[in-house]
Amino acid sequence: MKRFLAGAAIAVAISACGISQQQEVQMGADYSAQIAQQLPLVQDPEINRYINVIGDSIAKLTARGDLDWHFYVVDAKEVNAFAVPGGYVYVNRGLIERAQNMSQLAGVLGHEIGHVVRRHSVKQMEQMQGAQVGVGLACVLTSVCNSQLGQTAINVGGTALFAKFSRGDEAQADEEGVKNTIRAGISPKGIPEMFRILLDERATKPAAVEAWFATHPLEEDRVTATEAQIATYDPKLINSLTRDTQAFRTFKARVASLPPSPTPRAAP
C-alpha cells in the first residue's frame, strides 16, 4: 500500500507538470508489454515486416518522426485499430480484411499515428484529477497494478485504457491522417473510403464492427469533413498519389492464409 501511495503521489506530480516524451515512451513500452500478454498478436514475419514498412513510411515523416514507432497486427476478427502513447499502433486482422486497397489501410494507420502525434492519450492523462490520476498513472508509470487490473484494461476487441477519444480528438486524428498519407505519397482518399465501408457494414452487420464504433465515434459528417479537406489540395497532386500496390495485395493474401482467429476471451 505504501508503494501504491508513493506511486500515486508521483503520478499526480507528473500530471501537474505535464508528461514528458521520455515518460510517454516508457508508458507505451509498458502498455506494449501488457498488450503482448493479453492480445493474440500475429507472429508471421512477413506480415509484421509489411505493416511496419507501411507504418514507418507514414510515421517517420510526421512531427514525431523521432519516436521509435512499432506496428502490430492483432489476430482478431473484430474490426478495430488503436494506438497507445509513445508510438505503438495496433490494427486488427478484421480491419485488414475489409480494406480493399493499400490507401485504405494506410489511412487507418495515418489516423492512429495522428492520435500519437497530437498526444491525445497523454493529454487525457494530464487532465485527470485526484484519485483517478493516482490510480491511472501509477499503473503505467510505477507498475503497481496487479495482473487482474491490467487485464480489465485491455480486451481482444482492441480497446486499451484511455483509448476512447472525443469527437474532437477523432476529427484532429482524421485531419492528421489526411496530411500524413499525402506526405508519405499515399492517396488520402482511402480514409473516407474506409469510413464508408465501415458505415455500410454497421447498417448490415453491426456486431462485426461494434468494437470500432465503440472507440471511434463515426458518422457521415466525418466522411464529409475528410473529403472536404482532401478537396483543398490540387487534384493533380491527389490523383498522382499511390492507391494500391502489389505488395499490399500480397500482404492481404498472406493475412487471409492464416488459421482462423482465436475466439475472443473476456477479461477477468
C-alpha positions in Angstrom: 0.0 0.0 0.0 2.9 2.4 0.8 4.3 1.7 -2.6 1.0 2.5 -4.2 0.5 5.7 -2.3 4.0 6.8 -3.2 3.4 5.9 -6.8 0.1 7.8 -6.8 1.8 10.9 -5.4 4.4 10.7 -8.1 1.8 10.3 -10.7 -0.2 13.3 -9.5 3.0 15.4 -9.5 3.8 14.3 -13.1 0.2 15.2 -14.1 0.6 18.6 -12.6 3.8 19.4 -14.5 3.0 17.5 -17.7 4.2 14.2 -19.0 7.5 14.3 -20.8 8.2 12.5 -24.1 10.5 10.2 -22.2 7.8 9.3 -19.7 5.3 8.8 -22.6 7.7 6.4 -24.3 8.1 4.4 -21.1 4.3 4.3 -20.7 4.0 3.0 -24.3 6.6 0.3 -23.7 4.8 -0.8 -20.5 1.4 -0.9 -22.3 3.0 -2.8 -25.2 4.4 -5.5 -22.9 1.0 -5.9 -21.3 -0.8 -6.0 -24.7 1.6 -8.7 -25.9 0.4 -10.8 -23.0 -3.3 -10.1 -23.4 -3.9 -9.9 -27.2 -3.3 -12.6 -29.8 -0.7 -10.8 -31.9 0.2 -12.1 -35.4 3.7 -13.6 -35.3 4.2 -14.0 -39.1 7.5 -12.3 -40.0 6.3 -11.1 -43.5 3.1 -9.7 -42.2 4.9 -7.9 -39.4 7.5 -6.6 -41.8 4.9 -5.1 -44.2 2.8 -3.4 -41.5 6.0 -1.8 -40.1 7.2 -0.8 -43.5 4.0 1.0 -44.4 3.6 2.4 -40.9 7.1 3.7 -40.7 6.7 5.3 -44.2 4.0 7.4 -42.7 5.1 8.0 -39.1 8.7 8.9 -39.8 7.6 11.9 -41.8 5.4 13.4 -39.1 6.3 15.9 -36.5 7.1 13.0 -34.2 9.3 11.0 -36.6 11.9 10.8 -33.8 9.9 8.2 -31.9 10.7 4.6 -32.2 7.5 3.5 -33.9 6.1 0.0 -33.7 3.2 -1.5 -35.6 1.4 -4.8 -34.9 -1.4 -6.9 -36.4 -3.9 -8.3 -33.8 -5.2 -11.7 -34.7 -8.8 -10.8 -34.0 -11.8 -10.8 -36.4 -13.3 -7.7 -34.8 -12.8 -4.5 -36.8 -10.7 -2.2 -34.8 -7.4 -0.3 -34.5 -5.8 1.7 -31.7 -2.6 3.4 -30.6 -1.1 3.8 -27.2 1.4 6.5 -26.1 4.9 6.6 -27.4 4.4 5.3 -30.9 2.7 1.8 -30.6 0.0 1.2 -33.2 -2.2 -1.9 -33.5 -4.6 -2.9 -36.2 -7.0 -5.9 -36.1 -6.9 -8.5 -38.7 -10.6 -7.9 -39.2 -10.0 -4.4 -40.4 -7.3 -5.5 -42.8 -9.7 -8.0 -44.3 -12.1 -5.1 -45.0 -9.5 -2.9 -46.7 -9.9 -3.0 -50.4 -6.7 -1.2 -51.3 -3.4 -0.1 -49.7 -4.6 3.5 -49.2 -7.5 2.4 -47.0 -5.2 0.6 -44.6 -2.7 3.4 -44.8 -5.5 5.9 -43.9 -6.3 3.9 -40.7 -2.6 3.9 -39.8 -2.3 7.6 -40.6 -5.3 8.3 -38.3 -3.9 6.3 -35.4 -0.5 7.9 -35.9 -2.3 11.2 -35.7 -3.5 10.3 -32.2 0.1 9.8 -31.1 1.3 12.9 -32.9 -1.4 15.0 -31.1 -0.6 13.2 -27.8 -4.3 12.6 -27.2 -3.9 9.8 -24.7 -1.2 11.8 -22.8 -3.5 14.9 -22.7 -6.3 12.8 -21.3 -4.0 11.6 -18.5 -2.8 15.1 -17.8 -6.4 16.3 -17.5 -7.3 13.6 -15.0 -7.7 14.7 -11.4 -7.2 13.4 -7.9 -7.5 9.7 -7.2 -8.2 8.9 -10.8 -4.8 10.3 -11.8 -3.1 8.5 -8.9 -4.6 5.1 -9.9 -4.3 5.5 -13.7 -0.8 6.9 -13.9 0.6 4.8 -11.0 -0.5 1.8 -13.0 1.5 2.7 -16.1 4.4 4.6 -14.5 5.2 2.6 -11.4 3.9 -0.9 -12.3 2.0 -1.3 -9.0 -1.2 -2.7 -10.6 -1.7 -6.4 -10.4 -2.3 -8.5 -13.5 -6.1 -8.7 -12.9 -6.4 -4.9 -13.1 -4.2 -4.9 -16.1 -6.4 -7.5 -17.8 -9.5 -5.4 -17.3 -7.8 -2.5 -19.1 -7.4 -4.4 -22.4 -9.6 -6.8 -24.3 -9.3 -8.7 -27.6 -11.7 -6.3 -29.3 -8.7 -3.9 -29.4 -9.7 -1.5 -26.7 -7.0 -0.1 -24.4 -7.1 2.1 -21.3 -7.5 5.8 -22.3 -8.2 4.6 -25.9 -11.6 6.1 -26.3 -11.3 9.6 -27.7 -13.7 12.5 -28.0 -15.2 13.5 -31.3 -12.8 16.5 -31.3 -9.8 14.2 -30.9 -11.2 11.9 -33.7 -11.6 14.9 -36.0 -8.0 16.0 -35.3 -6.7 12.5 -36.0 -8.6 12.5 -39.2 -7.0 15.7 -40.2 -3.6 14.4 -39.3 -4.3 11.2 -41.2 -5.0 13.1 -44.4 -1.8 15.1 -44.1 0.2 12.1 -43.0 -0.8 9.9 -46.0 -0.2 12.8 -48.5 3.2 13.5 -47.0 4.0 9.8 -47.5 2.9 9.8 -51.1 -0.2 7.8 -50.5 -3.7 8.8 -51.6 -5.8 10.2 -48.7 -9.0 9.1 -50.4 -8.6 5.8 -48.6 -9.7 7.5 -45.4 -13.2 8.4 -46.3 -13.5 5.2 -48.4 -12.7 3.1 -45.3 -15.2 5.1 -43.3 -17.9 4.4 -45.8 -17.0 0.7 -45.8 -17.5 0.6 -42.0 -20.6 2.7 -42.0 -22.2 0.4 -44.7 -21.2 -2.7 -42.6 -22.7 -1.2 -39.5 -26.0 -1.0 -41.3 -25.9 -4.6 -42.4 -23.8 -6.5 -39.8 -23.4 -4.2 -36.8 -21.9 -6.8 -34.5 -18.9 -7.2 -36.8 -17.8 -3.5 -36.4 -19.1 -2.9 -32.9 -15.5 -2.6 -31.4 -14.6 0.1 -33.9 -17.6 2.3 -33.3 -17.2 1.8 -29.5 -13.8 3.5 -29.6 -14.1 5.7 -32.8 -17.2 7.9 -32.9 -18.0 7.8 -36.6 -20.9 9.3 -38.5 -21.3 10.6 -42.1 -20.0 14.1 -41.0 -16.5 12.7 -40.6 -16.7 11.3 -44.2 -17.8 14.8 -45.4 -15.1 16.5 -43.4 -12.2 14.4 -44.7 -13.5 14.7 -48.3 -13.6 18.5 -47.9 -10.1 18.5 -46.5 -8.8 16.5 -49.5 -10.6 18.8 -51.9 -8.4 21.7 -50.7 -5.4 20.1 -52.3 -4.5 20.2 -56.0 -6.5 17.4 -57.7 -3.4 16.6 -59.9 -1.4 16.0 -56.7 -4.1 13.8 -55.2 -4.5 11.8 -58.4 -0.8 11.2 -58.6 -0.6 9.6 -55.2 -0.4 5.8 -54.7 -3.7 4.0 -54.0 -2.7 0.4 -54.2 0.4 -1.8 -54.7 1.2 -5.4 -55.4 2.9 -5.6 -52.0 -0.4 -4.8 -50.3 -2.2 -7.5 -52.3 0.4 -10.0 -51.3 0.2 -8.9 -47.7 -3.6 -9.2 -47.6 -3.4 -12.6 -49.2 -0.9 -13.7 -46.6 -3.2 -12.4 -43.8 -6.1 -14.4 -45.4 -4.0 -17.6 -45.4 -3.6 -17.5 -41.6 -5.5 -20.0 -39.5 -8.8 -18.7 -38.2 -8.5 -16.0 -35.5 -8.8 -17.4 -31.9 -12.1 -17.0 -30.1 -12.0 -13.8 -28.1 -11.6 -14.3 -24.3 -13.2 -11.9 -21.9 -11.0 -10.1 -19.4 -11.4 -11.5 -15.9 
